[in-house]
Amino acid sequence: MPSHLTQEQIDQFWRDGVLLVENAVTPDQLAAMRREFDDWVEESRSHGEGYGETVDGRPRFDLESGHCAAKPALRRVNSPAEVSSAFDGAMRSSVMTDAVADLIGPNVKFHHSKINSKLPGAKTEVKYHQDFPFTPHSNDDVVTALLMVDEVTEENGPLEVVAGSHNGAIHGLWHDGKFTGAVEPDVESDASARAVKCIGPAGSVCLMHTRLLHGSAPNLSDQPRTLFICVYSADDAVPLSPNPVPSTQEGQIVRGEASGRIRSTAYEVQKPELPKQASFFFQQEAG
């Protein structure tokens, strides 16, 4: 039986591929994550390029072009749950985790986490794509949970999603022999025309199916938009390519127990290209 979501909410997720749940973390958890991220922004002022190190040697902290001490533009923190008790606690012990278990449980496995931030005036946009071609698994019971550390409004670069698109094609991210991290222009044009914006108060989580088409525009407002993103899978969904955001926590069971089983479904997808720099933003920009 569901422990947090109603059956109506579960049905909505599987119909639309997306579900917004408010109060997905406690006020204390939210405040702790905000303090941690604010400290990272302050730290970034003293750096001119990506810095820190993850388990594969790439930078943990990714800076947008134009970043400077006076106007910091920290846009990505890789594997924050690996280095922060605040983010780790929200990842494994929150309403967010309970809700994911209601959708793909009872046995739920952690894949990776990251922070995607758009500080005021940030230029970074996210071109339309699906997450699954970046992280293919033996089945697609994979959920991307996007926790709103800040209030997300229509103006500060919200996630834009195409409801129901998780039931359609898996779109390629390779074009003319190059991995672009984005769908074909005609697919993007159609997606952007049909997309809806996921907005909500701080502490809400947008639960998104791994095959849902989505993107986002730059933040042209004076308010930050910080998302703590956790990717979870059913325990019997086994990764078929290396993790693009590797972590010492990958594969940890956060709900239920390890089943020792593999469940496969039929599909085809091209192998992804692992990012050589701090994040996939570089792949999309180059593409």
N, C-alpha and C positions, 0 to 999 in steps of 0.2 A: 504494500500500500504506500502511496506517496506520503512523505513526511513533511513536505512544505507546500508544494504546488497542488492546486486543485486539478481534477481530471480535465476541466475545461481549459486550464492553462496548458496542460500537457498536450491536449488535442490541438490547441492553437499553435504550439511549437511545431508539431509534426505537419500541420497544414501549411503554415507560413514559413517555417524555417527560422523563425526569430521570435523571441519573447522578452519583454521588459518586465523585470521584477524589482520593485522598490525595496528599500531597507535591507539590502543584501549583505550588509555588514553592520556591526554595532557602531554607535557614535564614537566610542573609544577606538575601535579599529580604524575608522575613517580618519580620525584626528591623528593617529600615530602614522598612518601612511602619508598624510599631508605634510607632517613635520619632516619625515624622512625625505620626501621628494624636494621640499623646500631647501633642505640642507644640501642635496645633490645639485640643485640649481645654483646655489651660492658657490659650491665647490667648483662648478663648471666655469665660473668667471675667470679662474686662473689658468684655464687651458685654452689652447688655440686650435686643437684638433681632437679627434676621438682619443679616449684614454681609458685606463683601467684594463683589466684582462679577464676574459672568460676562459673556460676550460680548453677551448681550441685555439687560444692565443689572440683572437680578435678582440677589439675594444669592447668594454662593457658599456661605456657611455658614448653615444653618437651625437655629434653636434651638427646642426644645420648650417649650410653655407651662410655667411654673414654673422655668425656667432661672434660676440665680443664681450668684454667685461661689462660694458655699459648696457648692452642689450643681449643677455644670454639667450641662446636658442638650443637648449638641450631637448632633443626630440625623441631619443630612444634610450632606455636602460635595458640591457639584456640580462635576463635571469635575475631580476631583483629579489625574488623569493629565496635565492641562494645566499644572499648576503644581508638580508634584512629580516629580522624577526617580525616586524609589522606586516610586511608583505607575505611572508611565509605563513603567518597565522591566518590571514584572510584567505590565502590559497587553499589551506587544508582544513580550516575550522570556521566555517561561516554559513550563513543561509545560502550564499552563492554555491558552496560545495554541496549542500543538501539539495538544492534545486537541480544541479547537474545530475546527481544520483537519481532523482525522481525521473529524469529523462532517459538516461542510458545505464542506470545501475541494475542491480545493487552493487556490483563490483566496479569501481571506478579507478582509473589509473591516470596519474599526472604525466603530461608530456613536456610542456615548457611554459615559461612566463616571460613577459616583457612589459615595459611601459612605453606607450606611444603618447608623446606629449606635443601639444601645439600651444606654445606660449603666445601671448598677445602679438598679433602681427606675423605669426609664423607663415612662411610661404609654402611649406610642404603640403602637397596634396597626395592622396592615395588613389592611384588609378584602379579601375574596376578589375576585380579578380575573385577567385574562389580560393579558400585556404587549402583545400584538399590536394590540389596539384603540387603544393609546396611540401605537404606532409602526408603523402599517401599511406594508408593503412590497409590491412587485409579486409576490413569492412569500414563503413562510413559512420559508425556510431561514435562520432567525434564532435565535441562541442567546444566552440570558442566562447569564453565568458569574458565580456568586456565591462569591467567595473568602472563606474564613473566616479573618479576621485574628486573631480570638480563637477559642478552643474554643467550639463551639456544643453546648449541652446541651438536655435536654428542658425545663429550667426557665428558660433565659434568652431566651426569645422566638424559638425556631427557625423557619425557613421551614417551612410546612405545605403539602404538595402533594397533588393528586389524580392518581394515576398513570393514564395512558391518556387523560386528559381533553383532551390536545392533538389527539386524533383526532375530537373531537366538535364541537359547535357553537361558533361565536364569539359570546360573550355580550355583549350591549349594556351600555354604561356610562352611557347617558342614560336618565333616568327622570323622567316628568312634565315633560319639557322642560328638565331640569337635568342637567348632566354631573356625576355623582357619583364617578366613578373606581372604582366597585364594581359587582358583579353584583346582580341582583334578590335580595331576601331569601330566596325559596324556593330559588334556585340556591345561595346561600351556605350555607343550612341543610343541603342535601344534600351540598355539597362538604365542609363541616367534619366531617360524620359519616363521610366516607370518606377523609379526608386522613391522610397519614402525615408524621411529622416528619423533617426532614433535619438530622441531627446528625453531628458529626465533629470531629476534632482540628484545631487551628489549622494553617493551610497547606493544608487540603483545599479543593476547589472543588466546588460543586454546579452541574452543567451542566443548564440547564433550557430546554426548547423554548418558544418565544415564545407558543404557544397553550395552555400548561399552566395550569390553574386553581391559584392559590396564594394564601396569606395568611399572617399570623403574629400571635401574641398578644403582649401587653406582656411586658417583662422584669421578673419579680417576684423575681429572684434578686439576690445580691450580686456577681455576676460580669458583666462587660461582654459584649456581643455585637456585634461590628463586622464588617460585610460590605463588601468592595470589589467592586462590581458593574460588570462590563463587558459591553456588548452588542455582538455581532458579527453580521455577515450574510455570506452568500455574496456574492461580487463582483457577480453578476448579479441580486441582489435590490436594487431601487431604492426608496428611501423615497418614500412617497406623501403625506406630510404633514410639516410642520416638526418638527424635533427638539425634544422637550420639555426636553432637557438639552443645549442647543447647545454646541458646542466648536469651537475652531480645528482640532482633529484629526479631525473627522468626515470619513469617506470615505477615510481613509488605508488603504492596503493593508498588512496586517500579515503575511500569508502569501501566497505565490504572486505573481501579477501581475494587473493590470487587464485584463479580457477585452474591454471595449468592447461588451458585450452586455447585454440586458435579458431576463429570463425572467419570464413572467407565468403565474399560476394563477388559476382562477376562484373568487371569493368576494365577499361583500358585507359592508361594515361602515360604521357611521356615522363621520363625521369626528370626531376627538378635539378637545377644547377645551384649548388650551395653558394651563398654569398661569400665573396672573398673579403669584403670590407665589413663594417660594423653592423649593417642591416640591409634589408631588401630594398630600402629606399634608393640605394645606389644602383641596384639592378633596374628599378623602374625609371630612374633618371637617365641612365645610359641607354635604355631601350627606347 
